[in-house]
Amino acid sequence: MQKRIAHLLAFAALGAFLSGCGNYAPGRALEVATGLVSHQLCSAVFVSGLDPQEFYREGIAPMVSPAGFLLSHKVDRERSEVTASFAGLVQSRAVYRAPLGCVLAHGSLPPPVVIGAGSANASLLPPIAKHEVVQSADPSLKSALDRAFEEPDGAPHRWTKALVVVHNGHVLAERYAPGYGVDTPVAGWSATKSAINALIGILVQQGRLKLTGPAPVSAWAASSDPRHAISVDNLLRMTSGLDIGQSLTSSALSMFDPSAQMLFVEPDMAAFAQRAPVAAAPGERWNYTDANTLLLSRIVRDQAGGDAASVHAFMHRELFDKLGMEHVTMELDGAGTPIGSSHMFATARDWARLGLLYLNDGIVGGVRILPQGWVDYSATQTSGSEVFGYGAGFWTNRGAGAGAQRRVRGGMPADSFMARGNLGQYVVIIPSKRLVIARFGNSHTPGGDIDTMNRLVADVVAAVTDL
């Protein structure tokens, strides 16, 4: 009976797609589904080296239910691409382009990107561990990791894949699921937004960008444009006022959402975001949408030189290399803009290194790469986000709102803040305990498995305090 109901719902949704227009047009709505399948599976196989069947079952199938039986896909290893089709009506193709990751081919591939040869710049961050997996001998810490990897008997599943605990700059303990290891890049989803926060901070520190005043978006240059007043601060804090959907929750209806269509239908995502009208004055309303971060990503690209090769070099030279992030891929859209809302892949240790930059107040190896006060600015709760507890590119527990207080009651210290992504991706930064806890998986439990994460943080804090 459940299967029959799912089929009926899927066909009903299909009928709605076929009778719609604009964001409800059949091609655009269906292409969100095929674009998600082809792009995420391409990245999982060719960037992360994961088994496609297992990843589809755990990372994609629950997201496209109940219409999943209408979706098909093919992994072509010879051509390094993945195609996905919805009932034969719409097809999407994602192609792997090392070292840029995967890109959706909207009709044809973007022009080739020539990446300059040369080795990575020397890391300013000292090594945080040897190559071997760090096993903790402390029973309390081992128990904390064991609990984080416990799997319920049935859906919704947790599927924890990688977990790293860094204390005082060194890996104290870590654990990986079968098929994953210290060199496996994992998807950050919206934790990627925190990397864009860092790149924006670097530009501010270098004197090339300001938080206040009109953001450098050429499409909004006219003072008569209501979007002209939108600042970089507004974009970081999700208070731009742009009317372009929301990225806070996902469901089957997300195929209609313009922010989802931006990610999986549009070849130039930032250009699409620039055309959005305003629904509120800048700073007046908090609305979490990927479009804000895609606009920041375009600003980073333009400041770095304006093309794919320049922004790739800038990100590695100014951030990734300095932190010793050796296995990181920030994917670009068809226009060469980083998909900074959601598509950075890095090892759990590399994600932890990003956390260490913020634990150490924006200083790495004695060199300040983020402005003084940037970390506190990023972790300061944004007015209007109190139900969730959001800062500027980070989720934060530094506030009196329900979201922050719920996490604090669950076990996270009140000074902590985090990079956080869909399906349970976390990099929790706890300055008072000198801790960074990075956890990644395919969790379909409520709130991205936040209850398990609260418990993990509480268990680790207790174990470290007893050491």
N, C-alpha and C positions, 0 to 999 in steps of 0.2 A: 504493500500500500504506500509506504514512504517513497519508494522509487517512482511509483506512478504519479504521486502528487508532485514530486520534483520535476518530472517530465511535463506535466500540465503547466506548472509555473513557468518553466523555461519557454514553452511554446507561447504562453500568454505574454511573456516579456518580449519574445521575438515579434509578436504581432504589434506590440506597442512601438518597437523600434521601426518597423516597416511603415508605420503610419505617422511617424514624427517628422519634425523639421528642425533646423538650427542645431542646437546641442542634442536634440532628440532625433536627428536624422539617422537613418539606419546604418549607413556606412561608418559614421563617426562613433556611434555607440558600440557597434560590434567590433570596430577596430581597437577600442580600448582593451577588450578581452584578448584579441589575437596579438595585439602589440605587447601586452603584459606577458603572455605566455612565451612568445618568441624572444623577447628581450631578456626576461629574467632567466629563462632556460639557457639562452646563449651565454650569458654572463656566468651562470653556475657551472656550465660545462667547460668553457674555454678560458675563463678568468680564474675560477676557483678549482677547476679540475674535479668536480663532483660527478657522481653517478647520475645520469639524467633521469632515469626511472625513479630512483629514490627521491631526488629533489622535486620532481613533478608531484609525486605522491604527497610529500610533506610540505613543500613550500608553495605549491601552486593550486593543486586540486581543491583544498578547502576554501581557497579564495574565489574560485570560479563556480562553486556549487551554487544553485542546483543545475546550472546550464552546462556543466562540464562535459556531459555526454555528447554535446554538439560540437565540442572543440576537439581538434586533432592536431598533431604536431609531428615534425620530422627533424631529426638532428643529422646534419650532413657534415661529418668530420673532415672529409676531403676538401670541402669548400669552406669549412669553418663558419657554418651558418645554421640557423634554425628557422624553419617556417612553421606557421600556425594558421589554421583555418577554422572558421566558424560555419558549420553546416554547408560548406562549399560556397557561401555567399561573400565572405570577406577573408582575405589572406594578408598576413604580415610576415615580413622577413627581417631577421636581425643577423648582422654579419660581424664577425670578430676581426678587429684590426689591432694587432699588437703594436705598441704597448698601450693603446688607447681604450682597450676593452671592446664592448659591443655597441653597435649603433643600429637603429632601425632604418632600413632602406625604404624610403617613401617613394616608390617608383624606381629610383636609381640611387646608387650610393653617392654620398658627398664626395667631392674631389679628394684625392689622396693627400695625406698629411705627412710631410717630410720632417722627421724628428732628428735633430742633430745628434751625431755620434758622440760618445764620451761616457766616462764612468760617472757614478754619482759623486756629489761633493761629500767631503768628510763630515761625519755626524758630530754635532756638538754635544749630543747626549751620550754619556758613558753607557756601555752595555748594561742591560738590565737582567740578563741571564745568559748562560751557555746555551748551545743549540738544543741539548737534550731537554725533554719535558721535565719540569721541576716538580718533584714529588715531595709533599710535606710529610714530615714524620710526626707532626703534632696531631694527636687524635681529634681534638676539637675542630681543627681546620679541615682535616680529612672528612670529618662528619658533615661539615658545612657544605663541602663540594659534593659529597654523596647525596645529600638532600636536594641540592640544586639539579642533580641529574636524575632524580627519581621520576619515573614515567607513570602516569595513571593508566589503568587497564584499558580504558576506552577514550573516545573523543570527549572533550577537546584535548588535544595532545600538547605536551610541553616541548619535546624534542630539543633539549639543550644540546648545543654542538661544541661550544668552546667557552672556557672560563679561565680568566687570569686574574690573580690577586697580586698587586704590586704594593709593597710597603717600604717606605724610605728609599725609593728608587730601585728596588730589586724585586724580581718575581719571587714571591713567598710560596706560591702554590699555583698549579694550573692543571686543567684536565680537558681532554678532547674526546668527542664521540668517535666511533669507528669511521674511517674515511676522512677524518680531519686531523690536523696536526699543527705544529708551530709554524709551518710554512704555508698553511691554507688561507688564502684571502676569503673573508666572509663579508656578506652584504651588510652595510650599515643602515640601509633605508634612511629614515630621517635623521639618524645620528650624523649623516653627512652634512647636515645644516651647521653643525658645530665646527666642522672643518672650514666651511665658508666663513663662519664667524672669525676664525683664525686668519684667513687670507685677507678679509676686510681689515682686521686689526693690524696686520702687517703693513697694509697700504696707509693706514692712519699713522702708524709709527714712522713710516718713511716720509710723511708729509705730503702724500699724493692724494689723500682723500679726507673729507670731513664728515663727521656724523650729522652735523646740523646743516641747515640750508638745503636748497633743492638738490636732490640726487642727480648725478650726471647721466641723465637719460635723455638722449637727444630728441626723442619723440615727444617729450614733455617740456621742451625748452621755452615755448611761448609762455609768458607770464599770465596770459589769459586762460591757459589750460588749467582746469581744476586739479590736475595731477602734478602740476609744476611744484606745488608746495610739499610734495612727498619727499621725505629725507631718508638718508641711509639708516638713521635710527628707527624711523617708522618701519622700514623694510625688515630690519633685524628683529624688531619687537612685534611684528605682525599687526601693526596699527596703520597700515597704508590707506585703508578705506577702499581698496580696489574691490570691485564686484566681479569676482572670478572664482566662485565656489569655495569649497573648504577641503582640507586634507587631514582633518582630525580623526574622522571616522571613515570606515569603508564598508560597503555592502554591495549587493547587486546593483543598487541604484547609482553607485559611483560611476558607472558607464555613462551616465547622463551629465556628470559633473564636469564643468569646464576645466578644472584643475587637473583631473585625471585625463581628459582629452588632450590637454597641453602636453602631458608626459608621453602619451602613447599614440598620438595621432599627428601632432605638429612637428615638422622637421626643425623649425626655428622656434624653440619654446619661449625664449625671452621676447621675441617679436610679438608672439601671440599675447603674452602677458602685458606688454606695453599698450596694446589696443584696448584693454579692459577699461570700462567706465568706472567712475567712483560711486560707491554707495553711501559713503560717509566722509566727512572731512578728516584729513590725516590726524592721527592721534586720538580720534574720538571713539573708535570702536576696535576691539581686539577680535581678529578673525585669522585663525591658523590656516594658511594656504601656501602650497608649494610655489605659487607664482611669485610671492615676495622674495624667496630665496633664489629663484631663477633670474630675477632681475638683478639681485646682488651678484650672481654668478656672471652675468653679462658685464656688469661694472668691472669685476675682476679681470675678465677677458680683455676688455677695452683698455684698462690701465696697464695690462701686461704687454700689450702690443697689437691687440685687435684680431688675432687669428688663433687657430687651434695649436699650432706649433709653439707660438709665443706663450700662451697661457699654460700649456703643458710644462714648458721649461720653467716658467715662473713658479708654479706650484711646487715642483720638485726642488728647485734651487732655494727658494725662500722658506719652505715649510717642511716638506717630507724628508729631504736629505738632512736638514739640520737636526731633525728628531730621530734620524736613523731608521725611518720607516722604509724598509727595503722591499716590501711586497705590497705596494699600494697602487691601485688603479682608480683614477677619477675619470669616469666615462664622460664623453662629450656628445652633444646632440649634433644634428646635421649641419648646424651653423658654426660649430667649433666652440660652443659655450659649454662649460662644465655643467653637468646635470647635478648641481649642488644641492638640490632638494633631497636627493635619494639614492644616488648611484655611485657611491664610493665603496670600493672593496679593499680590504686590508686584513692582515692577520690580526688575531686577537691581541697579540703583543704590540703590534703597530698601533692599534686603536688605543691601547693602554699608554703608549708613548705620547699620543695626542693629549690624553688625560693628564700626563705628567707636566706638559707645558702649562696647563692651567693650575695644577697643584702648586707649581713653582712660580706663580704670579707672572707668567709670560716670559720667564727667563729660562734659557737653555744653555748649559755650559758657560755660565757667567755672562752671556750675551742677552740683552733684552730685545726680543723680537715683537712683543706686543706692548702697547703703550702702558705706562704706569696707571694703575686703576682700571685697566681693561677687564680683568678677571672679575672684579667686584661689579663693574658695570654689567657684564654678561650675566651674572648670577643674581642681579637685582630684579625682583618680580615686577612684571609689567602690569600697570593698572588696567583692569578689565579682564585679566586672565586668572583671577583668584580661584575660580572653580577648578582650574587645572594646575596653576603654578608655573608660569612660563616667564623666562627672562628675555635675553636677547640672543637667540640662537642656542640656548640651553634651557632645559627644564630646571626649576629651582625649588628648593625647600626653604628658602629664605623669605618667608612671607607668612601673613596671617590668614591666607585664604584656605578654603577647604581642601584643595588639591595638595598643597604643601603639607598641611597639618595631618592629612590622612597618611601620607608617606612617613612622616615623622613618628606618628603613633605606630606605624607598622614596623619601625626599626631603623629607619634612615636618620642619621644625625641632622640637626637643624641647620648646620652650615653647609650641608652637601648640595651639590647640583649635578646635572647629568646631561650627556648626549644621549638621546633616546630615539629609537626607530621602531617602525612597525614590526610585528611578530616577535617582540621581545629582545630588541637589540639595546644594550645599555653600556655606557661608560660612566660609572659613578665616581665622582671626585669628592673626597672627604678631607679637606685641609686639616681639620683638628686632629685627625688620626693618621695623617700622612699616608693615606690610602687611595689607590685607584683600583676599582673592581670593574673588569670588562667581561660582559656576558653576551653571547650570541646564540641564536637558535631559530626555530620555526614554530613559535608558540602561538597557538590559536585559542588560548584561555583568555578570559575577560581581562581587558586592560593591558594586553601584551604581557601577561604573566607578572603583573606588578606585585601581587601578593608574594609570589615566590622570590622576587627580587628583594622586596623589603626584608623577608626572612633571611635571605642569603647575606645581605649587608649586616643585619643585626648579628648573625652568627659569626661572620668574619671579624666584626668589630670586637665582639666578646673574646674571640680566640686570640686576636692580636693584643688585646689589653692584658691577657693572662700570660703572654710570652715573656 
